[in-house]
Amino acid sequence: MSSTRLGLLTGLALGLAIALGGFGAFAAVALLGAIGFLAGRCLDGKLDLSRLSTRDRSRP
C-alpha cells in the first residue's frame, strides 16, 4: 500500500472518529494509530529501538 493511500485511510478513520464519537474517540484513534504505525515500522526493520535500551557501561 502506498503512503498516499495509507494517509488517505488514516485521515478517513480520524474524520469518522471525530464525526461519530467526538474528540475523545478522535484522540483514541489517533493515539492507537500512532502506536500501530511505530510497531509496524519496528517490525519492518525501519525503526531501531536498540539505542533506547542500551546503557552506557563505561561508567563505574
Biopython code that builds the backbone (N, CA, C, O; Angstrom):
import numpy as np
from Bio.PDB.StructureBuilder import StructureBuilder

atoms = [
    (1, "MET", "N", (0.850, -1.162, 0.000)),
    (1, "MET", "CA", (0.000, 0.000, 0.000)),
    (1, "MET", "C", (0.900, 1.230, 0.000)),
    (1, "MET", "O", (1.861, 1.309, 0.765)),
    (2, "SER", "N", (0.581, 2.181, -0.860)),
    (2, "SER", "CA", (1.412, 3.376, -0.961)),
    (2, "SER", "C", (1.166, 4.310, 0.220)),
    (2, "SER", "O", (0.153, 4.199, 0.911)),
    (3, "SER", "N", (2.080, 5.209, 0.438)),
    (3, "SER", "CA", (1.956, 6.165, 1.528)),
    (3, "SER", "C", (0.745, 7.071, 1.336)),
    (3, "SER", "O", (0.108, 7.484, 2.305)),
    (4, "THR", "N", (0.433, 7.377, 0.075)),
    (4, "THR", "CA", (-0.723, 8.224, -0.204)),
    (4, "THR", "C", (-2.012, 7.542, 0.237)),
    (4, "THR", "O", (-2.859, 8.168, 0.874)),
    (5, "ARG", "N", (-2.164, 6.276, -0.094)),
    (5, "ARG", "CA", (-3.369, 5.538, 0.308)),
    (5, "ARG", "C", (-3.436, 5.367, 1.814)),
    (5, "ARG", "O", (-4.507, 5.486, 2.409)),
    (6, "LEU", "N", (-2.306, 5.091, 2.427)),
    (6, "LEU", "CA", (-2.273, 4.940, 3.874)),
    (6, "LEU", "C", (-2.665, 6.247, 4.558)),
    (6, "LEU", "O", (-3.419, 6.235, 5.530)),
    (7, "GLY", "N", (-2.167, 7.357, 4.065)),
    (7, "GLY", "CA", (-2.523, 8.661, 4.613)),
    (7, "GLY", "C", (-3.996, 8.972, 4.416)),
    (7, "GLY", "O", (-4.638, 9.535, 5.303)),
    (8, "LEU", "N", (-4.536, 8.609, 3.255)),
    (8, "LEU", "CA", (-5.951, 8.823, 2.987)),
    (8, "LEU", "C", (-6.815, 8.008, 3.942)),
    (8, "LEU", "O", (-7.773, 8.535, 4.509)),
    (9, "LEU", "N", (-6.490, 6.732, 4.126)),
    (9, "LEU", "CA", (-7.261, 5.880, 5.027)),
    (9, "LEU", "C", (-7.157, 6.357, 6.479)),
    (9, "LEU", "O", (-8.135, 6.297, 7.224)),
    (10, "THR", "N", (-6.000, 6.821, 6.870)),
    (10, "THR", "CA", (-5.832, 7.347, 8.222)),
    (10, "THR", "C", (-6.681, 8.593, 8.417)),
    (10, "THR", "O", (-7.337, 8.743, 9.448)),
    (11, "GLY", "N", (-6.673, 9.479, 7.445)),
    (11, "GLY", "CA", (-7.490, 10.680, 7.524)),
    (11, "GLY", "C", (-8.973, 10.377, 7.574)),
    (11, "GLY", "O", (-9.719, 11.024, 8.309)),
    (12, "LEU", "N", (-9.405, 9.391, 6.794)),
    (12, "LEU", "CA", (-10.806, 8.997, 6.821)),
    (12, "LEU", "C", (-11.194, 8.407, 8.167)),
    (12, "LEU", "O", (-12.266, 8.712, 8.690)),
    (13, "ALA", "N", (-10.336, 7.564, 8.736)),
    (13, "ALA", "CA", (-10.624, 6.960, 10.029)),
    (13, "ALA", "C", (-10.704, 8.026, 11.119)),
    (13, "ALA", "O", (-11.589, 7.973, 11.974)),
    (14, "LEU", "N", (-9.796, 8.982, 11.095)),
    (14, "LEU", "CA", (-9.822, 10.049, 12.091)),
    (14, "LEU", "C", (-11.041, 10.949, 11.904)),
    (14, "LEU", "O", (-11.641, 11.396, 12.882)),
    (15, "GLY", "N", (-11.404, 11.211, 10.660)),
    (15, "GLY", "CA", (-12.588, 12.014, 10.390)),
    (15, "GLY", "C", (-13.859, 11.344, 10.873)),
    (15, "GLY", "O", (-14.724, 11.993, 11.462)),
    (16, "LEU", "N", (-13.975, 10.048, 10.625)),
    (16, "LEU", "CA", (-15.143, 9.306, 11.101)),
    (16, "LEU", "C", (-15.185, 9.258, 12.627)),
    (16, "LEU", "O", (-16.257, 9.356, 13.224)),
    (17, "ALA", "N", (-14.031, 9.108, 13.249)),
    (17, "ALA", "CA", (-13.989, 9.045, 14.711)),
    (17, "ALA", "C", (-14.459, 10.350, 15.326)),
    (17, "ALA", "O", (-15.206, 10.336, 16.304)),
    (18, "ILE", "N", (-14.035, 11.475, 14.772)),
    (18, "ILE", "CA", (-14.450, 12.756, 15.356)),
    (18, "ILE", "C", (-15.906, 13.070, 15.012)),
    (18, "ILE", "O", (-16.601, 13.719, 15.794)),
    (19, "ALA", "N", (-16.370, 12.613, 13.845)),
    (19, "ALA", "CA", (-17.755, 12.877, 13.457)),
    (19, "ALA", "C", (-18.740, 12.034, 14.264)),
    (19, "ALA", "O", (-19.817, 12.510, 14.623)),
    (20, "LEU", "N", (-18.380, 10.809, 14.543)),
    (20, "LEU", "CA", (-19.304, 9.897, 15.214)),
    (20, "LEU", "C", (-19.099, 9.822, 16.722)),
    (20, "LEU", "O", (-20.049, 9.547, 17.456)),
    (21, "GLY", "N", (-17.905, 10.056, 17.191)),
    (21, "GLY", "CA", (-17.637, 9.832, 18.597)),
    (21, "GLY", "C", (-17.148, 11.033, 19.372)),
    (21, "GLY", "O", (-16.978, 10.947, 20.588)),
    (22, "GLY", "N", (-16.920, 12.137, 18.716)),
    (22, "GLY", "CA", (-16.425, 13.317, 19.410)),
    (22, "GLY", "C", (-14.914, 13.313, 19.554)),
    (22, "GLY", "O", (-14.209, 12.491, 18.969)),
    (23, "PHE", "N", (-14.441, 14.263, 20.355)),
    (23, "PHE", "CA", (-12.997, 14.437, 20.479)),
    (23, "PHE", "C", (-12.324, 13.272, 21.186)),
    (23, "PHE", "O", (-11.191, 12.926, 20.850)),
    (24, "GLY", "N", (-12.989, 12.661, 22.151)),
    (24, "GLY", "CA", (-12.391, 11.522, 22.868)),
    (24, "GLY", "C", (-12.098, 10.360, 21.940)),
    (24, "GLY", "O", (-11.034, 9.748, 22.019)),
    (25, "ALA", "N", (-13.043, 10.055, 21.059)),
    (25, "ALA", "CA", (-12.829, 8.979, 20.090)),
    (25, "ALA", "C", (-11.730, 9.352, 19.101)),
    (25, "ALA", "O", (-10.928, 8.505, 18.709)),
    (26, "PHE", "N", (-11.695, 10.625, 18.697)),
    (26, "PHE", "CA", (-10.656, 11.101, 17.789)),
    (26, "PHE", "C", (-9.271, 10.912, 18.410)),
    (26, "PHE", "O", (-8.354, 10.414, 17.757)),
    (27, "ALA", "N", (-9.129, 11.313, 19.673)),
    (27, "ALA", "CA", (-7.836, 11.196, 20.348)),
    (27, "ALA", "C", (-7.433, 9.732, 20.505)),
    (27, "ALA", "O", (-6.263, 9.388, 20.341)),
    (28, "ALA", "N", (-8.402, 8.870, 20.823)),
    (28, "ALA", "CA", (-8.093, 7.447, 20.984)),
    (28, "ALA", "C", (-7.647, 6.829, 19.666)),
    (28, "ALA", "O", (-6.681, 6.066, 19.636)),
    (29, "VAL", "N", (-8.340, 7.150, 18.575)),
    (29, "VAL", "CA", (-7.967, 6.614, 17.261)),
    (29, "VAL", "C", (-6.599, 7.142, 16.844)),
    (29, "VAL", "O", (-5.785, 6.392, 16.305)),
    (30, "ALA", "N", (-6.340, 8.416, 17.086)),
    (30, "ALA", "CA", (-5.039, 8.989, 16.728)),
    (30, "ALA", "C", (-3.908, 8.338, 17.524)),
    (30, "ALA", "O", (-2.857, 8.027, 16.963)),
    (31, "LEU", "N", (-4.112, 8.131, 18.816)),
    (31, "LEU", "CA", (-3.085, 7.513, 19.652)),
    (31, "LEU", "C", (-2.824, 6.070, 19.247)),
    (31, "LEU", "O", (-1.672, 5.659, 19.107)),
    (32, "LEU", "N", (-3.890, 5.303, 19.059)),
    (32, "LEU", "CA", (-3.716, 3.906, 18.662)),
    (32, "LEU", "C", (-3.129, 3.793, 17.255)),
    (32, "LEU", "O", (-2.369, 2.866, 16.974)),
    (33, "GLY", "N", (-3.470, 4.715, 16.384)),
    (33, "GLY", "CA", (-2.874, 4.729, 15.045)),
    (33, "GLY", "C", (-1.379, 4.985, 15.097)),
    (33, "GLY", "O", (-0.612, 4.346, 14.377)),
    (34, "ALA", "N", (-0.961, 5.919, 15.949)),
    (34, "ALA", "CA", (0.463, 6.216, 16.091)),
    (34, "ALA", "C", (1.215, 5.028, 16.671)),
    (34, "ALA", "O", (2.325, 4.725, 16.232)),
    (35, "ILE", "N", (0.624, 4.350, 17.656)),
    (35, "ILE", "CA", (1.255, 3.167, 18.241)),
    (35, "ILE", "C", (1.366, 2.056, 17.195)),
    (35, "ILE", "O", (2.398, 1.390, 17.100)),
    (36, "GLY", "N", (0.314, 1.860, 16.418)),
    (36, "GLY", "CA", (0.353, 0.852, 15.358)),
    (36, "GLY", "C", (1.383, 1.169, 14.298)),
    (36, "GLY", "O", (2.066, 0.275, 13.797)),
    (37, "PHE", "N", (1.498, 2.456, 13.949)),
    (37, "PHE", "CA", (2.493, 2.875, 12.963)),
    (37, "PHE", "C", (3.904, 2.574, 13.461)),
    (37, "PHE", "O", (4.723, 2.037, 12.716)),
    (38, "LEU", "N", (4.191, 2.914, 14.710)),
    (38, "LEU", "CA", (5.523, 2.664, 15.259)),
    (38, "LEU", "C", (5.813, 1.167, 15.374)),
    (38, "LEU", "O", (6.937, 0.732, 15.125)),
    (39, "ALA", "N", (4.809, 0.387, 15.747)),
    (39, "ALA", "CA", (5.003, -1.070, 15.818)),
    (39, "ALA", "C", (5.269, -1.644, 14.434)),
    (39, "ALA", "O", (6.128, -2.512, 14.283)),
    (40, "GLY", "N", (4.557, -1.179, 13.437)),
    (40, "GLY", "CA", (4.775, -1.640, 12.065)),
    (40, "GLY", "C", (6.154, -1.283, 11.556)),
    (40, "GLY", "O", (6.812, -2.096, 10.907)),
    (41, "ARG", "N", (6.600, -0.054, 11.851)),
    (41, "ARG", "CA", (7.953, 0.351, 11.435)),
    (41, "ARG", "C", (9.015, -0.513, 12.117)),
    (41, "ARG", "O", (10.014, -0.880, 11.498)),
    (42, "CYS", "N", (8.797, -0.829, 13.375)),
    (42, "CYS", "CA", (9.744, -1.661, 14.118)),
    (42, "CYS", "C", (9.784, -3.070, 13.544)),
    (42, "CYS", "O", (10.862, -3.636, 13.364)),
    (43, "LEU", "N", (8.621, -3.637, 13.255)),
    (43, "LEU", "CA", (8.566, -4.990, 12.703)),
    (43, "LEU", "C", (9.133, -5.057, 11.284)),
    (43, "LEU", "O", (9.670, -6.090, 10.884)),
    (44, "ASP", "N", (9.019, -3.975, 10.524)),
    (44, "ASP", "CA", (9.591, -3.931, 9.182)),
    (44, "ASP", "C", (11.094, -3.717, 9.200)),
    (44, "ASP", "O", (11.755, -3.840, 8.169)),
    (45, "GLY", "N", (11.633, -3.397, 10.365)),
    (45, "GLY", "CA", (13.069, -3.161, 10.477)),
    (45, "GLY", "C", (13.478, -1.759, 10.094)),
    (45, "GLY", "O", (14.659, -1.510, 9.853)),
    (46, "LYS", "N", (12.531, -0.830, 10.028)),
    (46, "LYS", "CA", (12.833, 0.543, 9.637)),
    (46, "LYS", "C", (12.946, 1.473, 10.839)),
    (46, "LYS", "O", (13.196, 2.668, 10.682)),
    (47, "LEU", "N", (12.765, 0.932, 12.030)),
    (47, "LEU", "CA", (12.879, 1.703, 13.258)),
    (47, "LEU", "C", (13.721, 0.904, 14.229)),
    (47, "LEU", "O", (13.352, -0.208, 14.607)),
    (48, "ASP", "N", (14.849, 1.462, 14.634)),
    (48, "ASP", "CA", (15.766, 0.764, 15.525)),
    (48, "ASP", "C", (15.588, 1.280, 16.938)),
    (48, "ASP", "O", (15.905, 2.434, 17.226)),
    (49, "LEU", "N", (15.082, 0.433, 17.822)),
    (49, "LEU", "CA", (14.854, 0.819, 19.203)),
    (49, "LEU", "C", (15.962, 0.341, 20.137)),
    (49, "LEU", "O", (15.861, 0.510, 21.352)),
    (50, "SER", "N", (17.004, -0.247, 19.592)),
    (50, "SER", "CA", (18.060, -0.798, 20.437)),
    (50, "SER", "C", (18.822, 0.298, 21.177)),
    (50, "SER", "O", (19.354, 0.059, 22.261)),
    (51, "ARG", "N", (18.878, 1.490, 20.603)),
    (51, "ARG", "CA", (19.592, 2.577, 21.276)),
    (51, "ARG", "C", (18.874, 3.027, 22.545)),
    (51, "ARG", "O", (19.499, 3.591, 23.443)),
    (52, "LEU", "N", (17.569, 2.782, 22.626)),
    (52, "LEU", "CA", (16.822, 3.200, 23.810)),
    (52, "LEU", "C", (17.041, 2.269, 24.990)),
    (52, "LEU", "O", (16.863, 2.681, 26.136)),
    (53, "SER", "N", (17.423, 1.028, 24.738)),
    (53, "SER", "CA", (17.535, 0.055, 25.816)),
    (53, "SER", "C", (18.973, -0.196, 26.264)),
    (53, "SER", "O", (19.183, -0.870, 27.272)),
    (54, "THR", "N", (19.950, 0.315, 25.560)),
    (54, "THR", "CA", (21.349, 0.082, 25.953)),
    (54, "THR", "C", (21.778, 1.109, 26.984)),
    (54, "THR", "O", (21.350, 2.263, 26.958)),
    (55, "ARG", "N", (22.610, 0.674, 27.867)),
    (55, "ARG", "CA", (23.151, 1.562, 28.899)),
    (55, "ARG", "C", (24.611, 1.839, 28.597)),
    (55, "ARG", "O", (25.307, 1.048, 27.961)),
    (56, "ASP", "N", (25.041, 2.979, 29.073)),
    (56, "ASP", "CA", (26.461, 3.322, 28.943)),
    (56, "ASP", "C", (27.212, 2.539, 30.012)),
    (56, "ASP", "O", (27.146, 2.877, 31.194)),
    (57, "ARG", "N", (27.918, 1.503, 29.604)),
    (57, "ARG", "CA", (28.600, 0.633, 30.564)),
    (57, "ARG", "C", (30.024, 1.064, 30.820)),
    (57, "ARG", "O", (30.765, 0.360, 31.506)),
    (58, "SER", "N", (30.430, 2.212, 30.284)),
    (58, "SER", "CA", (31.793, 2.664, 30.526)),
    (58, "SER", "C", (31.939, 3.327, 31.892)),
    (58, "SER", "O", (33.053, 3.503, 32.384)),
    (59, "ARG", "N", (30.796, 3.701, 32.514)),
    (59, "ARG", "CA", (30.870, 4.292, 33.836)),
    (59, "ARG", "C", (31.029, 3.205, 34.906)),
    (59, "ARG", "O", (30.491, 2.106, 34.772)),
    (60, "PRO", "N", (31.774, 3.531, 35.967)),
    (60, "PRO", "CA", (31.960, 2.527, 37.050)),
    (60, "PRO", "C", (30.738, 2.359, 37.896)),
    (60, "PRO", "O", (30.741, 1.561, 38.834)),
]
sb = StructureBuilder()
sb.init_structure("model")
sb.init_model(0)
sb.init_chain("A")
sb.init_seg("    ")
for serial, (resi, resn, name, xyz) in enumerate(atoms, 1):
    if name == "N":
        sb.init_residue(resn, " ", resi, " ")
    sb.init_atom(name, np.array(xyz, "f"), 0.0, 1.0, " ", f" {name:<3s}", serial, name[0])
structure = sb.get_structure()
